[in-house]
Amino acid sequence: MSSNGIDGIIKTCRDIMRKDKGMNTDAQRLPQLLWMLFLKCFDDLESQRELLGNYEPIIKAPYRWRDWSDEEKGPRGDQLIEFVENSLFKYLRGLQGKGEKDQRDVIADIFREQENHMTDGYGMKEMINQINKLDFTSSEQFHLIGSVYEKMLLAMRDDSAGAFGEFYTPRPVIKFMVKMINPSLRKRETILDPACGTGGFLVESYLYLEEQVKGTEDNEFLQKNCLFGIEPRPDPFLFGIMNLLLHGIEEPNIVRTNTLEVPIRDIQENSKTDIIMTNPPFGGEEAESIKRKFPAEFQTKDTALGFLLHCMARLKDGGRCAVILPNGPLFQTGIASRIKEKLLTECNLHTIIRMSETVFAPYTSIATNILFFDKSGPTKEIWYYKMRLREGLKAYNKTTPITFEDFSAVVKWWNDREENENAWKVRLEDIRDYNLDIKNPNNVEESLNLSPHELIDTILKDEEKTVQMLKEVKELIQKEIPK
């Protein structure tokens, strides 16, 4: 089946759901489609494992997708809704694992917070018939479904997705960050996304490392011991697991919890990682209970700053991090300054990539940055690179989003750095009050777009110049016109 064919199936499912009175928004339709796709996908994977022999299925009959979705034997109409809500969900929520990382516990956790929003059993049956056209056991179709799934996620996101700091990270941005971090399978590097959402960083890391696989041991490490995610919210948690499954990761290591719930002091050495790549929620504010989990001098409710602290704490010595942050934390003072002091003292913040304000459009027009740092020693200098919109483009939007080619100039510059109209270097001793929101000194237009602190400094300097000029004028007048 072609990508267009898969796309057509998803579109038909969405059309069916739009007719159902139980669902009014994509915020309901997306999870509905997702848990149904998940059960079909998981059943196909279990069927494949059963053919290999000596495999005990996790989901038993009559709760396997193949049982209740059967065109002839499966329930339909009101009986189908009754079965799903009162039997299937009850069974799935009651699954119990036999050990650590057991998938039974993962499935039970997923379905404790999932709901069936459909009220029309015949419409659900139509959806089932559409989904049954998909074959998750075909490796070629499997990857096509993964591609269409990601497009579906993007297409079905509510424009209100940014209300709580939850923004979809464009795949080209993720791909650029992974390429620059350059994870190594040979070195057995572990990768963590502490705010993994739908799993974009983990999927792109998997695809990057998949090309480095040389044998069974490499594949075993990549599948089971390499990629880790943390996500507190139920829907993104399910999206993330589904996304990783669709891209070939058979047992996704995503934990359902809030990264910031763990006090910094409780982070043990065995829970630290070689690489962190993440886009933490920004613009959000944590509860007072979360704030108190940070050391006294770093207590903050700002979500982005909280994640920055955790990224520093969770990195192994020599580890590398790439994190997306808005402009705010870069110029904020007070606790933010102390956190940045800690960053510059304990880590080498070697690069800040300044992205366009519209990279995350239409969710937000907040200007964002990618911070690259490692635990190789304190910061001595920071390289800045200001990205430019491609020629003829005024802003990124839904129809003209950012592409990986937009990073081509940065990629070319990365390993052979020189100052130019878009790149500049700042020594640590030239940074005042840990203000990292340093504008491009090589560009006049850029220098006009100042942070609040820089703007005040500029106004004060202009005032000083004005006062001095008035004094000089007064002296000239006094010479020409004595009192």
C-alpha positions as CSV (number, residue, x, y, z in Angstrom):
1,M,0.0,0.0,0.0
2,S,1.3,3.5,-0.9
3,S,1.7,6.4,1.4
4,N,-1.4,8.0,-0.3
5,G,-3.4,4.9,0.4
6,I,-2.5,5.0,4.1
7,D,-3.2,8.7,4.1
8,G,-6.6,8.0,2.6
9,I,-7.4,5.5,5.4
10,I,-6.6,8.0,8.1
11,K,-8.6,10.6,6.4
12,T,-11.6,8.3,6.1
13,C,-11.3,7.5,9.8
14,R,-11.3,11.2,10.7
15,D,-14.4,11.8,8.5
16,I,-16.2,9.0,10.3
17,M,-15.3,10.5,13.7
18,R,-16.5,13.9,12.6
19,K,-20.0,12.5,12.2
20,D,-20.0,11.0,15.7
21,K,-21.9,13.2,18.2
22,G,-19.6,12.1,21.0
23,M,-16.6,13.9,19.5
24,N,-16.6,17.7,18.8
25,T,-12.9,18.4,18.5
26,D,-9.6,16.9,17.4
27,A,-8.7,16.9,21.1
28,Q,-11.1,14.0,21.4
29,R,-10.7,12.5,17.9
30,L,-6.9,12.2,18.0
31,P,-6.8,10.0,21.1
32,Q,-9.7,7.9,19.9
33,L,-7.9,7.1,16.6
34,L,-4.7,6.6,18.4
35,W,-5.7,4.0,20.9
36,M,-7.4,2.0,18.2
37,L,-4.3,2.2,16.0
38,F,-2.2,1.2,19.0
39,L,-4.3,-2.0,19.6
40,K,-4.2,-3.0,16.0
41,C,-0.4,-2.3,15.8
42,F,0.3,-4.2,19.0
43,D,-1.8,-7.2,17.9
44,D,0.0,-7.4,14.6
45,L,3.3,-7.3,16.5
46,E,2.1,-10.0,18.8
47,S,0.9,-12.2,15.9
48,Q,4.3,-11.9,14.3
49,R,6.0,-13.0,17.6
50,E,3.6,-15.9,18.0
51,L,4.7,-17.2,14.6
52,L,8.3,-17.4,15.8
53,G,7.2,-19.8,18.6
54,N,7.7,-19.8,22.4
55,Y,5.8,-16.5,22.9
56,E,3.1,-15.9,25.4
57,P,0.9,-13.0,24.1
58,I,0.3,-10.1,26.5
59,I,-3.3,-9.5,25.5
60,K,-5.4,-12.7,25.6
61,A,-8.5,-13.7,23.6
62,P,-11.2,-12.3,23.4
63,Y,-9.5,-9.0,24.0
64,R,-7.0,-9.2,21.2
65,W,-7.8,-6.7,18.3
66,R,-8.2,-9.7,15.9
67,D,-11.0,-11.1,18.1
68,W,-13.3,-8.2,18.6
69,S,-12.6,-6.4,15.3
70,D,-13.5,-9.5,13.2
71,E,-15.9,-8.5,10.4
72,E,-18.2,-11.5,10.9
73,K,-17.7,-12.6,14.6
74,G,-17.0,-9.3,16.3
75,P,-19.7,-7.2,17.9
76,R,-21.3,-4.2,16.2
77,G,-23.6,-1.4,17.0
78,D,-24.5,-0.8,20.6
79,Q,-22.9,-4.2,21.5
80,L,-19.6,-3.0,20.2
81,I,-19.7,0.2,22.4
82,E,-20.8,-1.9,25.4
83,F,-17.9,-4.4,24.9
84,V,-15.3,-1.6,24.5
85,E,-16.4,0.4,27.5
86,N,-17.3,-2.3,29.9
87,S,-15.1,-5.3,29.0
88,L,-12.1,-4.3,26.9
89,F,-11.0,-1.2,28.8
90,K,-11.6,-2.9,32.1
91,Y,-9.4,-5.9,31.0
92,L,-6.6,-3.6,29.7
93,R,-6.6,-1.5,32.8
94,G,-6.3,-4.6,34.9
95,L,-3.2,-6.0,33.2
96,Q,-0.3,-6.6,35.7
97,G,3.3,-7.2,34.8
98,K,5.6,-9.9,36.1
99,G,8.7,-7.9,36.4
100,E,10.4,-4.5,35.7
101,K,9.6,-2.9,32.3
102,D,6.8,-5.4,31.6
103,Q,4.6,-4.2,28.8
104,R,1.5,-5.3,30.7
105,D,2.1,-2.4,33.1
106,V,2.7,0.0,30.3
107,I,-0.6,-0.9,28.6
108,A,-2.5,-0.8,31.9
109,D,-1.1,2.6,32.5
110,I,-2.1,3.9,29.1
111,F,-5.7,2.7,29.2
112,R,-6.3,3.9,32.8
113,E,-6.6,7.4,31.3
114,Q,-8.0,6.7,27.9
115,E,-11.7,6.9,27.1
116,N,-13.9,5.8,24.3
117,H,-15.5,9.0,22.9
118,M,-17.5,7.3,20.1
119,T,-21.2,6.8,20.7
120,D,-22.1,5.3,17.3
121,G,-21.2,1.6,17.3
122,Y,-21.7,1.3,13.5
123,G,-19.4,4.2,12.9
124,M,-16.8,2.5,15.1
125,K,-17.2,-0.7,13.1
126,E,-16.5,1.4,9.9
127,M,-13.4,2.7,11.5
128,I,-12.3,-0.8,12.5
129,N,-12.7,-2.0,8.9
130,Q,-10.6,0.9,7.7
131,I,-7.8,0.3,10.3
132,N,-7.8,-3.5,9.4
133,K,-6.6,-2.5,5.9
134,L,-3.3,-1.5,7.6
135,D,-0.6,-4.2,8.0
136,F,1.9,-3.4,10.7
137,T,3.8,-6.7,10.0
138,S,5.0,-5.4,6.7
139,S,8.3,-3.5,7.3
140,E,7.7,-1.3,4.2
141,Q,4.1,-0.5,5.1
142,F,5.2,-0.1,8.8
143,H,7.5,2.8,8.0
144,L,5.0,4.3,5.7
145,I,2.4,4.2,8.4
146,G,5.0,5.9,10.7
147,S,5.4,8.7,8.2
148,V,1.7,9.2,7.7
149,Y,1.2,9.0,11.5
150,E,3.5,11.9,12.1
151,K,1.8,14.0,9.4
152,M,-1.5,13.1,11.1
153,L,-0.2,14.3,14.5
154,L,0.8,17.6,12.9
155,A,-2.5,18.0,11.0
156,M,-4.7,17.2,13.9
157,R,-3.0,19.4,16.6
158,D,-5.4,22.0,17.9
159,D,-4.2,25.6,17.4
160,S,-4.6,25.9,21.1
161,A,-1.9,23.4,21.7
162,G,0.4,26.0,23.1
163,A,-1.8,27.1,25.9
164,F,0.2,25.2,28.5
165,G,3.6,25.5,26.9
166,E,3.1,22.4,24.7
167,F,4.5,22.9,21.3
168,Y,5.1,20.5,18.4
169,T,8.8,20.5,17.6
170,P,9.3,20.6,13.9
171,R,11.1,17.5,12.6
172,P,13.9,19.5,10.8
173,V,14.8,21.2,14.1
174,I,15.1,17.8,15.8
175,K,17.1,16.3,12.9
176,F,19.5,19.3,13.1
177,M,20.0,18.8,16.8
178,V,20.6,15.1,16.5
179,K,23.1,15.6,13.7
180,M,25.1,18.2,15.6
181,I,25.1,16.1,18.8
182,N,26.2,13.1,16.7
183,P,25.4,10.2,19.1
184,S,27.6,7.1,18.8
185,L,26.4,3.5,18.9
186,R,29.9,2.2,19.0
187,K,30.5,4.2,22.2
188,R,27.2,2.8,23.6
189,E,26.0,6.3,24.4
190,T,22.6,6.6,26.1
191,I,20.1,9.2,25.1
192,L,17.4,10.8,27.3
193,D,14.5,13.2,26.5
194,P,13.1,14.3,29.9
195,A,10.1,16.0,28.2
196,C,9.6,13.6,25.3
197,G,6.1,14.4,24.3
198,T,5.3,12.4,21.2
199,G,8.8,11.0,21.0
200,G,10.2,13.0,18.1
201,F,13.8,13.2,19.5
202,L,13.8,9.5,20.3
203,V,12.6,8.5,16.9
204,E,15.1,10.7,15.1
205,S,17.9,9.4,17.3
206,Y,16.8,5.9,16.5
207,L,16.9,6.6,12.7
208,Y,20.3,8.2,13.0
209,L,21.8,5.3,15.1
210,E,20.1,2.6,13.0
211,E,22.6,3.4,10.2
212,Q,25.4,2.6,12.6
213,V,24.2,-0.9,13.5
214,K,26.9,-3.5,12.6
215,G,25.4,-6.6,14.2
216,T,23.2,-8.3,16.8
217,E,24.9,-6.6,19.8
218,D,24.5,-3.2,18.3
219,N,20.8,-3.8,17.5
220,E,20.2,-5.2,21.0
221,F,21.7,-2.1,22.7
222,L,19.8,0.3,20.4
223,Q,16.5,-1.5,21.0
224,K,16.7,-1.9,24.8
225,N,19.4,0.2,26.4
226,C,19.9,3.3,24.4
227,L,16.8,5.5,24.2
228,F,14.8,6.8,27.1
229,G,12.0,9.2,27.5
230,I,9.9,10.8,30.3
231,E,6.5,12.2,29.8
232,P,3.8,13.0,32.4
233,R,0.7,13.6,30.3
234,P,-1.5,10.6,29.2
235,D,-2.1,11.4,25.6
236,P,1.5,12.4,24.6
237,F,2.7,9.3,26.5
238,L,0.5,7.1,24.3
239,F,1.5,9.1,21.2
240,G,5.2,8.6,22.1
241,I,4.9,4.8,22.6
242,M,2.9,4.5,19.4
243,N,5.5,6.6,17.5
244,L,8.4,4.5,18.6
245,L,6.6,1.3,17.9
246,L,5.8,2.5,14.4
247,H,9.4,3.3,13.7
248,G,10.7,-0.1,14.8
249,I,11.4,0.2,18.5
250,E,9.7,-2.9,19.9
251,E,9.8,-2.1,23.6
252,P,9.9,1.7,24.0
253,N,11.5,3.0,27.2
254,I,9.2,5.9,28.1
255,V,8.3,6.4,31.7
256,R,5.0,8.1,32.7
257,T,6.1,10.7,35.3
258,N,7.0,14.3,35.7
259,T,10.8,14.8,35.4
260,L,10.6,17.8,37.7
261,E,9.0,15.7,40.5
262,V,12.5,14.2,41.2
263,P,14.5,16.5,43.5
264,I,17.9,17.3,42.0
265,R,19.7,15.9,45.1
266,D,18.1,12.5,44.5
267,I,19.5,12.0,41.0
268,Q,21.9,9.1,41.3
269,E,24.9,8.4,39.1
270,N,23.2,5.3,37.6
271,S,20.3,7.4,36.3
272,K,22.6,9.9,34.5
273,T,23.0,9.8,30.7
274,D,25.5,10.6,28.0
275,I,23.2,12.7,25.9
276,I,20.1,14.8,26.5
277,M,18.1,16.3,23.6
278,T,14.8,18.0,24.5
279,N,12.3,20.8,23.9
280,P,10.9,21.4,27.4
281,P,7.5,23.2,27.8
282,F,8.1,26.9,28.0
283,G,5.8,29.7,29.0
284,G,4.4,27.3,31.7
285,E,4.6,27.6,35.5
286,E,5.0,24.7,37.9
287,A,3.2,24.2,41.2
288,E,4.7,25.4,44.5
289,S,5.5,21.7,45.4
290,I,7.7,21.4,42.3
291,K,9.5,24.6,43.1
292,R,10.4,23.3,46.6
293,K,12.1,20.3,45.1
294,F,15.0,22.5,43.8
295,P,17.9,23.6,46.0
296,A,17.1,26.8,47.9
297,E,19.2,29.1,45.8
298,F,17.6,27.7,42.5
299,Q,13.9,27.4,43.4
300,T,11.9,28.4,40.4
301,K,8.4,27.9,39.0
302,D,9.5,28.5,35.5
303,T,9.2,25.2,33.6
304,A,12.0,25.9,31.1
305,L,14.5,26.9,33.9
306,G,13.5,23.8,35.9
307,F,14.3,21.5,33.0
308,L,17.6,23.3,32.3
309,L,18.6,22.5,35.9
310,H,17.6,18.9,35.4
311,C,19.5,18.6,32.1
312,M,22.6,19.7,33.9
313,A,22.1,17.3,36.8
314,R,21.2,14.3,34.6
315,L,24.3,14.6,32.4
316,K,27.3,12.3,33.0
317,D,30.7,13.9,33.1
318,G,31.6,14.5,29.5
319,G,28.0,14.2,28.5
320,R,26.4,16.5,25.8
321,C,23.1,18.3,25.7
322,A,21.0,20.2,23.2
323,V,18.0,22.0,24.6
324,I,15.5,24.5,23.1
325,L,14.8,27.6,25.2
326,P,12.9,30.8,24.6
327,N,14.6,34.2,24.9
328,G,13.1,34.9,28.3
329,P,15.5,32.7,30.4
330,L,18.5,34.1,28.5
331,F,18.0,37.6,29.8
332,Q,16.1,37.1,33.0
333,T,17.7,38.1,36.3
334,G,17.4,36.8,39.9
335,I,17.2,33.1,40.2
336,A,17.5,32.8,36.4
337,S,20.9,34.5,36.7
338,R,22.0,32.0,39.4
339,I,20.9,29.1,37.2
340,K,22.9,30.5,34.2
341,E,25.9,31.1,36.5
342,K,25.7,27.4,37.5
343,L,25.4,26.4,33.8
344,L,28.5,28.5,32.8
345,T,30.5,27.4,35.8
346,E,29.8,23.6,35.6
347,C,29.3,23.2,31.9
348,N,30.8,24.3,28.6
349,L,28.0,26.3,26.9
350,H,29.8,26.4,23.5
351,T,27.0,27.3,21.1
352,I,23.7,29.1,21.0
353,I,21.7,28.9,17.7
354,R,19.2,31.8,17.5
355,M,16.1,30.6,15.5
356,S,13.4,32.7,13.8
357,E,10.4,33.9,15.9
358,T,8.1,31.9,13.6
359,V,9.7,28.4,13.8
360,F,6.9,27.2,16.1
361,A,4.1,29.0,14.1
362,P,1.1,28.8,14.4
363,Y,1.4,27.8,18.0
364,T,3.6,30.7,19.1
365,S,5.7,33.5,17.7
366,I,8.1,33.4,20.7
367,A,11.7,33.6,19.6
368,T,13.6,30.4,20.4
369,N,17.2,29.2,20.8
370,I,19.0,25.9,20.8
371,L,21.6,25.7,23.5
372,F,24.4,23.2,23.1
373,F,26.6,22.4,26.1
374,D,28.6,19.6,27.6
375,K,30.1,18.6,30.9
376,S,33.8,19.0,29.8
377,G,34.6,22.0,32.1
378,P,33.5,25.6,32.6
379,T,32.5,27.9,29.7
380,K,35.3,30.1,28.3
381,E,33.5,31.5,25.2
382,I,30.1,31.1,23.5
383,W,29.5,31.0,19.8
384,Y,26.3,32.5,18.5
385,Y,24.7,31.9,15.2
386,K,21.6,33.8,14.0
387,M,19.6,31.8,11.4
388,R,18.1,33.7,8.5
389,L,14.8,33.0,6.7
390,R,15.3,31.7,3.2
391,E,15.3,34.3,0.4
392,G,11.8,35.6,-0.4
393,L,10.3,34.2,2.8
394,K,9.0,36.7,5.5
395,A,7.9,34.1,8.1
396,Y,7.4,30.3,8.6
397,N,3.8,29.1,8.7
398,K,1.7,26.0,8.2
399,T,2.1,26.1,4.4
400,T,5.8,27.1,4.4
401,P,7.3,25.4,7.5
402,I,11.0,25.3,8.4
403,T,13.0,22.6,6.4
404,F,16.3,20.9,7.1
405,E,17.8,22.8,4.2
406,D,17.2,26.0,6.2
407,F,20.0,24.7,8.6
408,S,22.5,24.0,5.7
409,A,24.5,27.2,6.4
410,V,24.7,26.4,10.1
411,V,25.8,22.8,9.4
412,K,28.5,24.0,7.0
413,W,29.7,26.5,9.6
414,W,29.6,24.2,12.6
415,N,33.0,22.3,12.2
416,D,34.9,25.2,10.8
417,R,33.8,28.2,12.8
418,E,34.6,31.8,11.8
419,E,32.9,35.0,12.6
420,N,30.6,36.4,9.8
421,E,27.5,38.4,9.4
422,N,25.5,35.6,11.1
423,A,28.0,34.3,13.6
424,W,29.9,35.9,16.4
425,K,31.8,34.9,19.5
426,V,31.6,36.2,23.0
427,R,34.2,35.6,25.8
428,L,32.9,34.7,29.2
429,E,34.5,37.9,30.8
430,D,32.5,40.0,28.4
431,I,29.1,38.7,29.5
432,R,27.4,41.0,32.1
433,D,25.1,39.7,34.8
434,Y,24.9,36.4,33.1
435,N,22.7,37.9,30.3
436,L,23.0,35.4,27.4
437,D,20.6,37.3,25.2
438,I,23.4,38.8,23.2
439,K,22.4,40.3,19.8
440,N,24.4,40.0,16.6
441,P,26.9,42.9,16.6
442,N,27.5,42.4,12.9
443,N,23.9,43.2,11.9
444,V,22.3,46.7,12.3
445,E,18.8,45.4,12.1
446,E,19.5,42.7,14.7
447,S,21.0,45.2,17.1
448,L,17.8,47.2,17.1
449,N,15.9,44.1,18.5
450,L,17.1,44.4,22.1
451,S,16.2,42.5,25.2
452,P,14.6,44.7,28.0
453,H,17.9,45.0,29.9
454,E,19.8,45.9,26.8
455,L,17.1,48.4,25.8
456,I,17.4,50.1,29.2
457,D,21.2,50.2,28.9
458,T,21.0,51.7,25.5
459,I,18.5,54.4,26.6
460,L,20.7,55.3,29.6
461,K,23.7,55.6,27.3
462,D,21.7,57.8,24.9
463,E,20.6,59.9,27.8
464,E,24.2,60.3,28.9
465,K,25.2,61.4,25.4
466,T,22.3,63.8,25.3
467,V,23.2,65.4,28.6
468,Q,26.8,65.8,27.5
469,M,25.7,67.4,24.2
470,L,23.5,69.8,26.1
471,K,26.3,70.8,28.4
472,E,28.5,71.5,25.4
473,V,25.8,73.6,23.8
474,K,25.3,75.5,27.0
475,E,29.0,76.2,27.2
476,L,29.0,77.5,23.6
477,I,26.0,79.7,24.3
478,Q,27.6,81.1,27.4
479,K,30.7,82.0,25.4
480,E,28.7,83.7,22.7
481,I,26.1,85.3,24.9
482,P,27.5,86.2,28.4
483,K,25.1,86.6,31.2
